[in-house]
Amino acid sequence: MRATVRDINQRFWNSKSIPHLTIRTTYNSTQSYKAHYHSELSIGLIESGSTCLSMPEEQIILDKGDIVIIEPNMVHACNPVNDIPRSYHMLYVDNDWCCEMLSALYGYEVTQFRCDQYKLDQQDIGTQLSALVSTLSAQGAQNVASELDAHLLNLLSNFCSPQREAENSDELASKLKHRLLRDIAQPSPLDIMSKELGRSKESLIRNFKNHFGITPKSFLNNNRVEKAKLLLKSGMNIVDVATEVGFSDQSQLHRAFVNYTASTPRQYQQMTSIFDNNL
């Protein structure tokens, strides 16, 4: 019988010493992921095996020692190669912290940024980061917080650039996005939105996916899951979280959470006790 997400050997790490960083370490997993995005800057360190990173316009094979960085809200998926297990660290760096650092670097307010490249030929940095992650697990954050921040800033400053609002942004896709985000718990049906925007539902979906690389439904579920993460961290009951973000019941939240994060809501909520032990 195929392993489920509950069988994945993985752990989460966070600390008040480095509040802008969350680390997920996964061992020998063949778990696949749907197309999704994160609100944070994602940094992946491949410890063993290979994984296929699917981006809107390309696919990248990542092997042991490779580093990948993905800007916030970039749609992607990571899947094993030939169903062979792989181990990796994922570092999620808070978007506001990244923008604050880039603002200091560039001398003006940066509100969004892009990664200049995704796969980095920087195995020395990857080795150092992997060693720091291991040290965090063994000793806690206080001894290595400043060193880890220095590495994060080095990656950010070297491989990420400020991004201004695109001059050719798609007005129709943007209008639909704003309508979806007005109330993620109870958004208007696409049939109604299509009448408001003067396009067929099929045209809206196609236009949205062409512009953002994700369907409106997946975009909405991503936002629901991201909000659910915050509510789970706050200690809200899982059933209440499901209702708050617009899922019909706890099982629907469970399925979406597993599809987009490769962990269950309860596993994610248990991170808070781990946070408290890593101060």
C-alpha positions as a Markdown table, in Angstrom:
| # | Residue | x | y | z |
|---|---|---|---|---|
| 1 | Met | 0.0 | 0.0 | 0.0 |
| 2 | Arg | 1.3 | 3.4 | -1.0 |
| 3 | Ala | 2.6 | 5.6 | 1.9 |
| 4 | Thr | 0.4 | 8.5 | 3.0 |
| 5 | Val | 1.5 | 11.9 | 4.2 |
| 6 | Arg | 1.3 | 10.7 | 7.8 |
| 7 | Asp | 4.1 | 8.2 | 7.0 |
| 8 | Ile | 6.5 | 10.9 | 5.8 |
| 9 | Asn | 9.5 | 11.3 | 8.1 |
| 10 | Gln | 9.7 | 15.0 | 8.4 |
| 11 | Arg | 10.0 | 17.7 | 11.1 |
| 12 | Phe | 9.4 | 21.5 | 11.4 |
| 13 | Trp | 11.6 | 24.0 | 13.1 |
| 14 | Asn | 11.2 | 27.6 | 14.2 |
| 15 | Ser | 12.6 | 29.9 | 16.9 |
| 16 | Lys | 11.9 | 33.3 | 18.4 |
| 17 | Ser | 15.6 | 34.0 | 17.8 |
| 18 | Ile | 14.9 | 33.8 | 14.0 |
| 19 | Pro | 11.2 | 34.6 | 13.8 |
| 20 | His | 11.3 | 35.2 | 10.0 |
| 21 | Leu | 12.4 | 31.6 | 9.3 |
| 22 | Thr | 10.7 | 28.2 | 9.2 |
| 23 | Ile | 12.5 | 25.0 | 8.2 |
| 24 | Arg | 10.9 | 21.8 | 7.1 |
| 25 | Thr | 13.2 | 18.8 | 6.8 |
| 26 | Thr | 12.0 | 15.7 | 4.9 |
| 27 | Tyr | 13.7 | 12.4 | 4.8 |
| 28 | Asn | 13.5 | 9.7 | 2.1 |
| 29 | Ser | 10.2 | 10.8 | 0.7 |
| 30 | Thr | 8.5 | 9.9 | -2.5 |
| 31 | Gln | 5.6 | 12.3 | -1.8 |
| 32 | Ser | 4.4 | 14.3 | -4.9 |
| 33 | Tyr | 3.0 | 17.8 | -4.7 |
| 34 | Lys | 0.3 | 19.6 | -6.6 |
| 35 | Ala | 1.1 | 23.0 | -8.2 |
| 36 | His | 1.1 | 25.5 | -5.3 |
| 37 | Tyr | 2.9 | 28.5 | -4.0 |
| 38 | His | 4.2 | 29.9 | -0.7 |
| 39 | Ser | 3.8 | 33.4 | 0.7 |
| 40 | Glu | 7.5 | 33.2 | 1.7 |
| 41 | Leu | 10.8 | 33.1 | -0.1 |
| 42 | Ser | 11.5 | 29.3 | -0.5 |
| 43 | Ile | 15.1 | 27.9 | -0.3 |
| 44 | Gly | 15.5 | 24.2 | -1.0 |
| 45 | Leu | 18.6 | 22.2 | -0.2 |
| 46 | Ile | 18.7 | 18.7 | -1.7 |
| 47 | Glu | 20.4 | 16.3 | 0.7 |
| 48 | Ser | 20.0 | 13.1 | -1.3 |
| 49 | Gly | 18.2 | 11.7 | -4.3 |
| 50 | Ser | 16.7 | 13.9 | -7.1 |
| 51 | Thr | 13.6 | 16.0 | -7.5 |
| 52 | Cys | 11.9 | 17.6 | -10.5 |
| 53 | Leu | 11.0 | 21.2 | -10.0 |
| 54 | Ser | 8.2 | 22.3 | -12.3 |
| 55 | Met | 7.8 | 26.0 | -13.0 |
| 56 | Pro | 5.4 | 27.8 | -15.2 |
| 57 | Glu | 7.8 | 27.9 | -18.1 |
| 58 | Glu | 10.4 | 25.2 | -17.3 |
| 59 | Gln | 11.3 | 22.1 | -15.5 |
| 60 | Ile | 14.5 | 21.7 | -13.5 |
| 61 | Ile | 16.1 | 18.5 | -12.2 |
| 62 | Leu | 17.7 | 19.0 | -8.8 |
| 63 | Asp | 20.3 | 16.6 | -7.4 |
| 64 | Lys | 22.2 | 16.2 | -4.1 |
| 65 | Gly | 24.0 | 19.4 | -3.2 |
| 66 | Asp | 21.8 | 21.6 | -5.4 |
| 67 | Ile | 20.2 | 24.8 | -4.1 |
| 68 | Val | 16.9 | 26.2 | -5.4 |
| 69 | Ile | 15.3 | 29.6 | -4.5 |
| 70 | Ile | 11.7 | 30.5 | -5.4 |
| 71 | Glu | 10.2 | 33.9 | -4.9 |
| 72 | Pro | 7.0 | 34.4 | -3.0 |
| 73 | Asn | 3.8 | 33.4 | -4.8 |
| 74 | Met | 5.6 | 31.7 | -7.6 |
| 75 | Val | 3.5 | 28.6 | -8.7 |
| 76 | His | 5.6 | 25.4 | -8.7 |
| 77 | Ala | 5.5 | 21.7 | -7.9 |
| 78 | Cys | 8.3 | 19.3 | -6.7 |
| 79 | Asn | 8.1 | 15.6 | -7.5 |
| 80 | Pro | 10.4 | 12.7 | -7.2 |
| 81 | Val | 12.3 | 11.4 | -10.2 |
| 82 | Asn | 11.4 | 7.8 | -11.1 |
| 83 | Asp | 9.7 | 7.5 | -7.8 |
| 84 | Ile | 13.1 | 7.4 | -6.0 |
| 85 | Pro | 13.1 | 8.7 | -2.4 |
| 86 | Arg | 14.8 | 12.1 | -1.8 |
| 87 | Ser | 15.7 | 14.0 | 1.3 |
| 88 | Tyr | 15.8 | 17.8 | 1.6 |
| 89 | His | 15.5 | 20.9 | 3.7 |
| 90 | Met | 13.1 | 23.7 | 2.8 |
| 91 | Leu | 13.7 | 27.1 | 4.3 |
| 92 | Tyr | 10.8 | 29.5 | 4.2 |
| 93 | Val | 11.8 | 33.1 | 4.8 |
| 94 | Asp | 9.2 | 35.7 | 5.6 |
| 95 | Asn | 8.4 | 38.0 | 2.7 |
| 96 | Asp | 8.3 | 41.2 | 4.8 |
| 97 | Trp | 11.7 | 40.5 | 6.2 |
| 98 | Cys | 13.0 | 39.9 | 2.6 |
| 99 | Cys | 11.5 | 43.2 | 1.4 |
| 100 | Glu | 12.9 | 45.0 | 4.4 |
| 101 | Met | 16.4 | 43.8 | 3.7 |
| 102 | Leu | 16.1 | 44.6 | 0.0 |
| 103 | Ser | 14.8 | 48.1 | 0.9 |
| 104 | Ala | 17.9 | 48.7 | 3.0 |
| 105 | Leu | 20.1 | 47.4 | 0.2 |
| 106 | Tyr | 18.5 | 49.4 | -2.6 |
| 107 | Gly | 17.7 | 52.6 | -0.7 |
| 108 | Tyr | 14.0 | 52.7 | -1.6 |
| 109 | Glu | 10.9 | 50.8 | -0.4 |
| 110 | Val | 10.8 | 47.4 | -2.0 |
| 111 | Thr | 7.3 | 45.7 | -1.8 |
| 112 | Gln | 7.9 | 42.8 | -4.1 |
| 113 | Phe | 10.9 | 41.0 | -5.7 |
| 114 | Arg | 11.8 | 38.3 | -8.1 |
| 115 | Cys | 14.5 | 35.6 | -8.1 |
| 116 | Asp | 17.0 | 36.2 | -10.9 |
| 117 | Gln | 17.7 | 32.5 | -11.2 |
| 118 | Tyr | 16.3 | 29.4 | -9.5 |
| 119 | Lys | 18.9 | 26.7 | -9.5 |
| 120 | Leu | 22.1 | 28.0 | -8.0 |
| 121 | Asp | 25.6 | 26.7 | -8.7 |
| 122 | Gln | 26.7 | 27.4 | -5.2 |
| 123 | Gln | 27.5 | 24.1 | -3.6 |
| 124 | Asp | 29.7 | 25.7 | -1.0 |
| 125 | Ile | 26.8 | 27.8 | 0.3 |
| 126 | Gly | 24.6 | 24.7 | 0.2 |
| 127 | Thr | 27.1 | 22.8 | 2.3 |
| 128 | Gln | 27.3 | 25.6 | 4.8 |
| 129 | Leu | 23.5 | 26.0 | 5.1 |
| 130 | Ser | 23.0 | 22.3 | 5.5 |
| 131 | Ala | 25.6 | 22.3 | 8.3 |
| 132 | Leu | 23.8 | 25.2 | 10.0 |
| 133 | Val | 20.5 | 23.4 | 9.8 |
| 134 | Ser | 22.0 | 20.4 | 11.5 |
| 135 | Thr | 23.5 | 22.7 | 14.2 |
| 136 | Leu | 20.1 | 24.2 | 14.8 |
| 137 | Ser | 18.6 | 20.8 | 15.4 |
| 138 | Ala | 21.3 | 19.9 | 17.9 |
| 139 | Gln | 22.1 | 23.2 | 19.7 |
| 140 | Gly | 19.2 | 25.6 | 19.1 |
| 141 | Ala | 19.2 | 29.0 | 17.4 |
| 142 | Gln | 21.1 | 31.3 | 19.7 |
| 143 | Asn | 24.6 | 30.3 | 18.7 |
| 144 | Val | 24.0 | 30.4 | 15.0 |
| 145 | Ala | 21.2 | 32.9 | 14.4 |
| 146 | Ser | 23.5 | 35.7 | 13.2 |
| 147 | Glu | 25.5 | 33.4 | 10.9 |
| 148 | Leu | 22.3 | 31.9 | 9.4 |
| 149 | Asp | 20.9 | 35.4 | 8.8 |
| 150 | Ala | 24.1 | 36.4 | 7.1 |
| 151 | His | 23.7 | 33.4 | 4.7 |
| 152 | Leu | 20.0 | 34.3 | 4.0 |
| 153 | Leu | 20.9 | 37.9 | 3.3 |
| 154 | Asn | 23.7 | 36.7 | 1.0 |
| 155 | Leu | 21.3 | 34.6 | -1.1 |
| 156 | Leu | 18.7 | 37.4 | -1.1 |
| 157 | Ser | 21.1 | 40.1 | -2.2 |
| 158 | Asn | 22.9 | 38.1 | -4.8 |
| 159 | Phe | 20.0 | 36.3 | -6.4 |
| 160 | Cys | 16.9 | 38.4 | -5.8 |
| 161 | Ser | 16.0 | 41.8 | -7.3 |
| 162 | Pro | 13.3 | 44.4 | -6.6 |
| 163 | Gln | 10.3 | 44.2 | -8.9 |
| 164 | Arg | 8.1 | 47.1 | -9.8 |
| 165 | Glu | 4.5 | 46.6 | -10.8 |
| 166 | Ala | 4.5 | 45.2 | -14.3 |
| 167 | Glu | 3.4 | 47.8 | -16.9 |
| 168 | Asn | 1.8 | 45.1 | -19.0 |
| 169 | Ser | -0.1 | 43.5 | -16.2 |
| 170 | Asp | -3.3 | 41.8 | -17.3 |
| 171 | Glu | -6.3 | 43.9 | -16.1 |
| 172 | Leu | -8.9 | 41.1 | -16.5 |
| 173 | Ala | -6.8 | 38.6 | -14.5 |
| 174 | Ser | -6.1 | 41.2 | -11.8 |
| 175 | Lys | -9.8 | 42.0 | -11.5 |
| 176 | Leu | -10.7 | 38.4 | -11.1 |
| 177 | Lys | -7.9 | 37.9 | -8.5 |
| 178 | His | -9.2 | 40.9 | -6.4 |
| 179 | Arg | -12.7 | 39.5 | -6.6 |
| 180 | Leu | -11.5 | 36.1 | -5.4 |
| 181 | Leu | -9.7 | 37.7 | -2.5 |
| 182 | Arg | -12.6 | 39.9 | -1.3 |
| 183 | Asp | -14.0 | 37.0 | 0.7 |
| 184 | Ile | -12.0 | 33.7 | 0.4 |
| 185 | Ala | -14.5 | 31.9 | 2.7 |
| 186 | Gln | -17.6 | 32.8 | 0.5 |
| 187 | Pro | -16.5 | 34.1 | -2.9 |
| 188 | Ser | -19.0 | 34.8 | -5.6 |
| 189 | Pro | -19.4 | 31.9 | -8.0 |
| 190 | Leu | -17.4 | 32.2 | -11.2 |
| 191 | Asp | -20.7 | 32.3 | -13.2 |
| 192 | Ile | -21.6 | 35.5 | -11.5 |
| 193 | Met | -18.1 | 37.0 | -11.8 |
| 194 | Ser | -18.1 | 36.1 | -15.5 |
| 195 | Lys | -21.3 | 38.2 | -16.0 |
| 196 | Glu | -19.8 | 41.1 | -14.0 |
| 197 | Leu | -16.6 | 41.0 | -16.1 |
| 198 | Gly | -18.4 | 40.4 | -19.4 |
| 199 | Arg | -16.5 | 37.2 | -20.3 |
| 200 | Ser | -17.5 | 33.5 | -20.3 |
| 201 | Lys | -16.4 | 31.4 | -17.4 |
| 202 | Glu | -14.1 | 29.4 | -19.6 |
| 203 | Ser | -12.4 | 32.5 | -20.9 |
| 204 | Leu | -11.9 | 33.8 | -17.4 |
| 205 | Ile | -10.3 | 30.6 | -16.2 |
| 206 | Arg | -8.0 | 30.4 | -19.3 |
| 207 | Asn | -7.0 | 34.1 | -19.0 |
| 208 | Phe | -6.3 | 33.7 | -15.3 |
| 209 | Lys | -4.1 | 30.6 | -15.7 |
| 210 | Asn | -2.2 | 32.1 | -18.7 |
| 211 | His | -1.3 | 35.1 | -16.6 |
| 212 | Phe | -0.7 | 33.6 | -13.1 |
| 213 | Gly | 0.1 | 30.0 | -14.0 |
| 214 | Ile | -2.6 | 28.6 | -11.8 |
| 215 | Thr | -6.4 | 28.2 | -12.0 |
| 216 | Pro | -8.7 | 30.5 | -10.0 |
| 217 | Lys | -9.8 | 27.5 | -7.9 |
| 218 | Ser | -6.3 | 26.5 | -7.1 |
| 219 | Phe | -5.4 | 30.1 | -6.3 |
| 220 | Leu | -8.4 | 30.3 | -4.0 |
| 221 | Asn | -7.5 | 27.1 | -2.2 |
| 222 | Asn | -3.9 | 28.2 | -1.9 |
| 223 | Asn | -5.1 | 31.4 | -0.1 |
| 224 | Arg | -7.4 | 29.3 | 2.1 |
| 225 | Val | -4.5 | 27.1 | 3.1 |
| 226 | Glu | -2.2 | 30.0 | 3.8 |
| 227 | Lys | -4.8 | 31.6 | 6.1 |
| 228 | Ala | -5.4 | 28.3 | 7.7 |
| 229 | Lys | -1.7 | 28.0 | 8.6 |
| 230 | Leu | -1.9 | 31.3 | 10.5 |
| 231 | Leu | -5.1 | 30.3 | 12.3 |
| 232 | Leu | -3.6 | 26.9 | 13.2 |
| 233 | Lys | -0.5 | 28.6 | 14.6 |
| 234 | Ser | -2.8 | 30.8 | 16.7 |
| 235 | Gly | -4.3 | 27.7 | 18.3 |
| 236 | Met | -7.7 | 27.8 | 16.7 |
| 237 | Asn | -9.6 | 24.5 | 16.7 |
| 238 | Ile | -9.2 | 22.7 | 13.3 |
| 239 | Val | -13.0 | 22.4 | 12.8 |
| 240 | Asp | -13.3 | 26.2 | 13.3 |
| 241 | Val | -10.4 | 26.8 | 11.0 |
| 242 | Ala | -12.1 | 24.9 | 8.2 |
| 243 | Thr | -15.2 | 27.0 | 8.6 |
| 244 | Glu | -13.3 | 30.3 | 8.9 |
| 245 | Val | -11.4 | 29.8 | 5.6 |
| 246 | Gly | -14.4 | 28.5 | 3.6 |
| 247 | Phe | -14.1 | 24.7 | 3.5 |
| 248 | Ser | -17.3 | 22.8 | 3.9 |
| 249 | Asp | -15.9 | 20.6 | 6.7 |
| 250 | Gln | -12.7 | 19.4 | 8.4 |
| 251 | Ser | -12.2 | 16.6 | 5.9 |
| 252 | Gln | -12.1 | 19.1 | 3.0 |
| 253 | Leu | -9.6 | 21.2 | 4.8 |
| 254 | His | -7.6 | 18.1 | 5.5 |
| 255 | Arg | -7.5 | 17.1 | 1.8 |
| 256 | Ala | -6.5 | 20.6 | 0.6 |
| 257 | Phe | -3.9 | 20.9 | 3.3 |
| 258 | Val | -2.3 | 17.6 | 2.4 |
| 259 | Asn | -2.4 | 18.4 | -1.3 |
| 260 | Tyr | -0.7 | 21.8 | -0.9 |
| 261 | Thr | 1.6 | 21.3 | 2.1 |
| 262 | Ala | 2.3 | 17.6 | 2.3 |
| 263 | Ser | 1.3 | 17.6 | 6.0 |
| 264 | Thr | -2.0 | 17.4 | 7.8 |
| 265 | Pro | -3.5 | 20.3 | 9.7 |
| 266 | Arg | -2.8 | 18.6 | 13.0 |
| 267 | Gln | 0.8 | 18.0 | 12.1 |
| 268 | Tyr | 1.2 | 21.6 | 11.2 |
| 269 | Gln | -0.5 | 22.8 | 14.3 |
| 270 | Gln | 1.9 | 20.7 | 16.4 |
| 271 | Met | 4.7 | 22.9 | 15.2 |
| 272 | Thr | 3.7 | 25.5 | 17.9 |
| 273 | Ser | 4.9 | 23.1 | 20.6 |
| 274 | Ile | 8.2 | 22.7 | 18.7 |
| 275 | Phe | 8.5 | 26.4 | 18.4 |
| 276 | Asp | 8.2 | 26.8 | 22.2 |
| 277 | Asn | 11.1 | 24.3 | 22.6 |
| 278 | Asn | 13.4 | 26.2 | 20.3 |
| 279 | Leu | 13.7 | 29.7 | 21.9 |
